[in-house]
Amino acid sequence: MNFNQKLENYALLAVKIGVNIQPGQTLVVNADIAASELVRLVVRKAYEAGAKFVKVNYSDEVVTRTRYDLAPEESFSEPPKRFAEEMEELARNNACFLTIISADPDLLKGIDPKRISLNQRVMAEAMAGYRQLLMSNQASWSGVAYPSASWAAKVFPDAPEEDRIPLLWDAIFRAVRADAEDPLEAWRQHLGELKRRCDKLNERKYRKLHYTAPGTDLTVELPEGHIWCQAGAVNGKGTPFLANIPTEEVFTVAHRDGTNGKVSSTKPLSYAGSVIDRFTLTFKDGKVTDYTAEVGQDKLAVLFSMDEGAASLGEVALVPHRSPISQSGILYYTTLYDENASCHLALGASYAFTLEGGISLTKEQLAERGMNQSLIHVDFMMGSPEMDIDGITDDGTVDPIFRGGGWA
């Protein structure tokens, strides 16, 4: 199968499996200008599938970096009100949303963390309504990746420059099954297997998870009525979609006040244009009480300063160390891929759909049930081939869930 056929398959997956656009629906594509080749294919596939309109919002990482370098401080204090209102209106009117990720993981390296923190908070507050609609699956949304030159250089720094993007393309096509004879059917089978994992976990109704590994001894309480999910979801209109491509995880919600112990990262975290690496978090009664990082500790401080909920967990996710992305041996420096090579936790907001009846509850009712609320949702990787995970039921029964980094 040649490159063009794989790229066609990839665009088809984004449209038919990712957002799963329906006839008469609007698609919003958010992408860096470097990804225009894939954007144009996605637009064509969407119209061929019956889209009413495809709206493309382009960004440019060079322009973004220039703004951080040269713009006055007040530039970062102005919320994008009209853009936020437009996106929320589109979501309320059944539009679907595709994000194509390609930015340099080190895009904002060396920028004053205060500028980054200010802009992150202002943007998050402005987009809160739109984001809540997506996090409760009221609208379909999905994310895919496109290999820009800067990203490929980060992933394959030792390869000849002309080989870096082709190497990253090959890795992406394998990870997303774009090289399969029937990629749509390959994804249906894979999602079916993930659903079977969720069904088994939902039968057990664990009260706590206990993680042990080098540098990690952590207990995470799960709220009553939690639901184990996979990235295949259903929107408010009853249409299935896939929130990110690729995906290898099953996940649920952590109780906001129920995490205790210590956890150590096992892969770098790309956050706000910088890399945070080799960090350890200590939790007590659900809150991070201490943290250290060998790389990017100031950026970790930016993350925790976003709001009160930023220092508590909103999600726990299980991924076997022997997942295809882990077995590739590639460090991607983007959560979209690295989270599918490792068990991970998410700081910040909970997904309402991971709680029985959650999407119909108010913020206050969700909080009463132990759901965390925050402007952020940031996954970090902490799985390893040495990780053991036990599930603990209400009556104290302990079941092995993971042994040696894989399903027990």
N, C-alpha and C positions, 0 to 999 in steps of 0.2 A: 504494500500500500504506500503510495507516494505522499509527500508532504501536503500537497493541496487537498488530497482526499481526507487525510487526517484532520486538517484544519476545517474542512467542511463538516466533518463529523462533530468536531468540537463545538462549532457554532450551533449545529443542530441540537446537541446535548444542552447547551446553555438555554436555548429557546424552548425545547420540547420537554426536557427533564428538569432543568433548573427552574425557570419562571413558569414553564408550561403555559404559554400564552394561549388565550382562547379567542375565537373570532369576535371582532368588535372591541377588543380590549386595547388599552394604551400601554406601551412599554417605555419605561424610562431607563436609559443607559448612562451610567456614570463611569467615565474612563479617562485615563491620561491620554494625551494626544499621541503618545508613542504606540498605543494599541489600536490605531485607526484601521489597520488591516483587518483585525478581528471584528471591530465595531461595524464595519461596512458589511461583513458577512452576516453578522447577527441581525442587522437591520433588514437585509434581504430575506433571511430565514423567517423573521417575524412577520413581514408582510405576506410572505408565501403561506404562512400559517393562519392568516386572516386578521392580523393586527389592524386596528383602525388608524393608529398613529404611533410612530416611534420618535421619542424625544431624546436627543443626545446631549448630555452635559459634559463637555471636555474640560480637563484641567491640564496643567503643564508643570512638571516638577521644577523646571528651571525658573519659571515665573514664580512659583511658590517659594523657592529658596531666595530669590532676589527680594521678594517682599519681606521675608524675615531678616534679611541682611540690611535693608535700606529703609523700610517704611517707618514712619513715626509711631511711637507707642500707642497713640490714640487709634491708629488703624486697626489694632487688634481688639479694641473695646466696642466696636460697632457690630452688632448682630446682623446677620443676613436675613432681615425680617421678611422681605418679599419672597426670597428663595424658599425660606422655611414654610411660609404660608402656601406657596404653590405646591411644594412637595406634599404637604399634609392634605391639601385639597385633592391632589391626584390620588393619594392613597385612599382617601375616603370615597373616591369615585371609581374604585376597583382597578386602578392602574397596577402594573407589576413593575418590579425594580431589579435591574441587573447591575452589579458593580464589577468592573474589570480591574483587577489589581495588578500594578506593574511598577510601582514607585521604588526608588532606591531606599533600602533599609536605613542607610546612613544620611538620608536627605538633609536632616536638620542637625547633624553633628556639629558641635561647637557653638550652636545658638544658645543664648541666655535662656535657661529653663523658665524664667519668669514670663518671657514672651510666649513661650510654648504653652505654659499653663494658662495664661490669660486667654489666648485664642481658643484652646481646647474647651475651656469652661464656657466662654461666650457662645461658641458654636453648639456645644451640647445643650445649653439652655434654650437656644433658639430652635433647635431641631427636636426638642423633647416630645412634642405632640406627634410628629411624624414617626419618630423612633418607637414610641409606645405602640403605635398601630402595627408596626412591623414585628415588634417583640411579642405581641399577642396574636400574631399570624392573621390579622385582619386583612392584610394584603400580601400577595406573593412576592418573595424576594429571593435573590440568589447571588452568589459570588463566584467568579472564576478568575483566572490569572492570565497575564500576557507577559512574555519575557522581554523586558526592556534591556538595553545595553548595560545600564548601571546595575540593575538587579542581577543580570547574568554574570557580571564581573564580580559581584559579591559572592555568588554561589560557587563559581568556578574560577577563582583568582589565578590558579596556576596553569590554566589552559591557554593556548594561543588565542589572541583576541578574536580572530575570525571564527573560532570554534565554540565560543561561549554560548551564544544565543542558540545555535543548533543543538548543543548538548542540553540546554534547559528545555527546549522544545521537545526533545526526545523524552526527557523525564516527565514533562507535563502530559504528553500524549499517553504514556504508559499509565500514569497515575489516574487519569480520567477515563481510561478505557476507550479513547478515541481511535486506537489501533485495532479494536475488536471488529470482527466481521459484521456483527450487528450490535453496535454500541448501545442502542436503546434497550435491547433485550438484556444485554450484559448488566446494565444498571438496574433493571427491574429485578433480576435475580439477586444482585448484591443487596439491594434494599430489603428484599424479602428475608435474607439471612440476618440482617441487622434487626429487623422486626422480631424475628424469633428470639434473639437475645433479649430484647426489651420485654417480650412476653414472659420469659422465665424470671427475670428480675422483678417484674410487676407482681407475679404470683407470690413471691416471698415477702414483699412489703417490709424490707429491712428498716430498722429504726436508726442504725448507725453503720458507717463504714470505717474500718480501721486500716490505715495504710502504714506499712513498714518497708523501709529500704535504707541504704546508706544515706545518712543525713536527714532521714524522714521518719517521724513517728507521730502520726496525725490521726485524730478521730473526728469524723464529720457526722453530725446529726442530720437526719433527713426529716422534713416536716411530715406530719400525718397527711395522707392524701397525695403524696408525691407521685409523679408518673415518670417512668423511664421512657425516653423518646429517642428517635434517631432523626437525622436531618430531613428525611422525607416527612412532609407535613401537609396539612389541609388548611386552606385559607377560609375566610369568613363566608365565602360563596360556595364552599364545599369542593373547591378545586385543589387537587394535590399539586405540590411543588417540592423542590429540593433546595434547601437554604444555602448549601455550598457544595461545589464540585472541585476537588474530591471530598469524600467523607468516609471515615472508618469508625466513627464513634457511636456509642450510646450514652445518653446523658440524662441527668435529672437535676433537681434543685437542692441546694444545701439550706438547712435552717439558718437564718441570719445570726442567731445567738449561740449556735451549737458546735462551733469548731474549736478544738483545743489541741495544742502540741506544736510541732515544728515540721516544716516542709522545705526541701531544697530543690531548686530548679535543676533540670537536666538538659535543657536546651536554651539558647539565647531567646530573649523576648524583644521583638521589634515593636517599639511603642513611640508614637509621636515623633517619627523621623529619626530615632536613635535606637541603639541596641543596649539592652540591659542583660547582663550575663552573670552566671555563678552567684545567684542570690539565695538567701534563706529568709523565710518569714516565720515568726513565732505568733501563734494565736492563743488568746484566752477569751472564753465566752463569746466566741464569734468574731472578735476584733484582732487585727494585727497590732501587737503591742511592741514588737521589735523587728527590725529588718537590717540586713547587710547585703551589699552587692560589691563584687570585685570590679565590675564594669557598670557604669551608669547609675550609681547610687543617687545622684542628684535627679535623674529622670524618674527613679522610683519614688522619690519624695514628691515630684510633680504629680504622679499618679495618685498618691494617697491624699494629696491636698485638694483634689477635685470636689469632694463633698464627704459627708459622714459615711455614706454607704460604700465608698471606694475602698475601705479597709476591711470589708466583710465579703464573704463568698456568696455568689449567686448561682453557681453551677458546679457540678462535679461530672466528669466525663471519663469513660473507660475506653481505652484503645489498647489492644494487645501489642507488645513490643515487636511481634512478628508480622505486623501489618505490612502490606506491600510498600508503603511509603517509607516505613522504618527500614525495611530490608534493602531499599535502594541505597542506603548509606549516605544520602544527600542531605545536607543541612540547608534548608531553603530560606531562612531568615524572614519568613512571613508566616503568620499564624494560620492562614488558610491551608497551608501544607503541613507545617511542623506539628500542628495540633493533631494531625492524623497519623503521626508516627509515635505518639506518646500519650499515656494518661495525662489529663490536665484538669486544672481548676480554673474558675473564672472569678476574678474580683469584680464587684459591682452588681449591676441589676440582674434580677432573676427574670426568667421567661414565664409569663403568666400561664402559658399552656402546659407547663410542667407540674401543675397542681390541679387536682380534680375540681372542675368548675371555675378555674382561675380566670379565664378570659371574660367571665361575666361579673367579676368582683371589682369593687372600687379599690383605689390605692390604699385606703385605710383598712379595708377588709383583708387585702393581701398582706399588709404589714402585720395584722393580728394573727395571721396564719404562719408567720415566720418568713415571709418572702422579703428579700433585700431589695432596696430601691436606691438607685444611683444614676448619675449622668453617664457613667461609663459601664462597659462590659468588656473586660480584658482577660483573655485566656493566657495562662502560662503553663509550660510543660514541666511535669515532674515525674513522669513514668520512666522506668528503666528495666533492664532484664533481670534485676534483683528484686523487683517490687512484688510484695505479697499484699493482698487485700482481703479482709474478712468482712462478711456481712453479719450484723448482729440484730436479731429480732427482738421484739418486745419482751419475750419470755427469757431472753439471755442466750438463746441458741446461737452458736457461732458457725457460720458456713464459710468454707474457702471459696472466694470468687476468682481471685488471681493467685497464681503461684509462679514464681520465676518470670514475671512479666507477661504471662499469658493466661487465658481462661482456664480455670480449674474445673 
